[in-house]
Each structure stands twice: as C-alpha cells, then as structure tokens.
C-alpha cells in the first residue's frame, strides 16, 4: 500500500470542504481534498437554492458546488475522488486510508464529512426528492408560500420545521406516529398554539403521491387502527433527524450523544490537536450552506495557524 505525506488533508466536499480548500490553498498549505461518496455533499440533491449570497437569480446545488470546486482548484487544491475507509488519529502525522488502497499521512486534518438526513425509506419518497420532498424547511420552505405542506416527525426538529413553515404556508400538517410529541415542552406549546398547524396523531405515511411534471400532490396515511386517509399537499418535509458521518473518527475525536463532533469554543478545533471539523459534521443546529462555508473558512485558518505554531 502506497503512502503520501501532506500538510493539510480535507475529507469531504460540500460547502465546508471546498471553502476550507479555497482558504487553505490561498494560505499556501497545499491542501489535498477527497470528495467522498457524494461529491459536492448533500446540497447537490437540492434543485434550487435562493438563499445563498451572491446568486441573485438562484442556483442549483450541483452548480454551486461545481463553482466552489472550480474555485478551489484555481488556487491549487488537489481535488481527488475517493472515500476515506480507515483513520488513525493517535499521533501526528495522522494516517487516513483511502479506499483501502492508499495511506495519506497528514500534518493537519479537516473533517468535513457532513451529516445525512434520515428518510423513511419509501420508494415514493425517493421518487419525489427535489420535487416536493425535502429534509430542510429553511432551505426549501420559501417555494411553498401560501400552499399546504406536511411535516413528518414528533421531535424538536419536526416542531421547529412546522413552526417555520407555518409562517409561510397556508396550512401545515404534522404527521406523528404516536399519540404524543417527543419535543421539549416549549416546542410542543408552540405548535399547539399555532392555528394553521394540524397534528395528525397515530399516523404513518404509506405513500407520497404526485406526478412526474407537477411533483408532490398528496400523501396517503395509515392510522394505527388500520384506516387510511389522503391529504392534499404540495410539499412533504421529513424531520426525523440527521446522522452525522463521524463514525470513522469517533474513536479519537469527542462527539455529543448524537455523533456530532464537538469543537472548542468559537473555533473548529477538536480535542485532538491538528484535527479540525467543519460543516454539518459539527453543526446540529443551523445546517445551512452558508454556515457550513463559514466554518470551512475557520477550519482552514485554524489549520494554517496550527502549522505555523508547530513547525
């Protein structure tokens, strides 16, 4: 197995990884970036982005990531396809194995592997992703102004999404599989006191309905007693949580109980000196392209300063 030594290794693409690469390459620390199993990250599944500064006419997630990738390459980033399969962060240089074929020895490591939205696993859900099915109300809610939407889930995330959408949409259904909400009391009170949120207790989604050209137009729900009902909706928001892609590194870096990497104060530093985290892998709260890009900038600056102080 071949071995290569680098100053700065970035694992993961997306807004955090590519922005870290732009700043790291401009700082002359010769970053190498491996794009992972989904080049461009989760944002590439978003059809239209209207809330990222600098794109007044909107942009698709794929186009934006292509722009960021091109910009990082322009400044000298070595962008490579491939997925990290093993990691040893016990000492510097850190050893990252790529596709079980090559070992990268890195003086600094930026983890930007993101978080994966949890979905229900329905075939119809997959069919209408980007055509009415979304896992981010803040990202996509604007497209449903004045329309009827549904949110599936019963925790804080679902309540937050439903509350946000209620300010935009004419009606919001909350599809809850139990007869209680798991959310905190204050979030429960917020949705209960919002007149255009209707909670459908003890229901699961059987199928999301729609057309190839018009996207989602409804959902078929099943009550726990076996009865079915159809609701007419334009958007279907899945809010059952995210899984941070930190498993490869969690033996060394500290995470919270959900698996998000913990960073020190207002920095990207982890508990392992020389290892930094950026983007959704360390952000369970905002999960936006703009905040991920900002944290990628922070990680690159932190990595450059670490290298300067540890020559």
JOFENFEN-V846999 format. One record per run of one state. SS is the DSSP state (2 for helix, 1 for strand, 0 for the rest). FROM is the first residue (numbers start at 1). TO is the last residue. If there is no record, write none. Layout:
SS,FROM,TO
SS,FROM,TO
//
This chain:
0,1,1
1,2,11
0,12,13
2,14,26
0,27,30
1,31,34
0,35,41
2,42,45
0,46,48
1,49,49
0,50,58
1,59,59
0,60,60
2,61,74
0,75,77
1,78,80
0,81,83
1,84,88
0,89,93
1,94,98
0,99,101
1,102,111
0,112,114
1,115,117
0,118,122
2,123,127
0,128,128
1,129,129
0,130,132
1,133,134
0,135,136
2,137,144
0,145,147
1,148,152
0,153,155
2,156,166
0,167,170
1,171,175
0,176,184
2,185,192
0,193,196
1,197,200
0,201,202
1,203,211
0,212,214
1,215,223
0,224,227
1,228,232
0,233,234
1,235,238
0,239,241
1,242,244
0,245,254
1,255,255
0,256,260
1,261,261
0,262,268
1,269,269
0,270,274
1,275,277
0,278,278
2,279,282
0,283,288
2,289,309
0,310,311
//
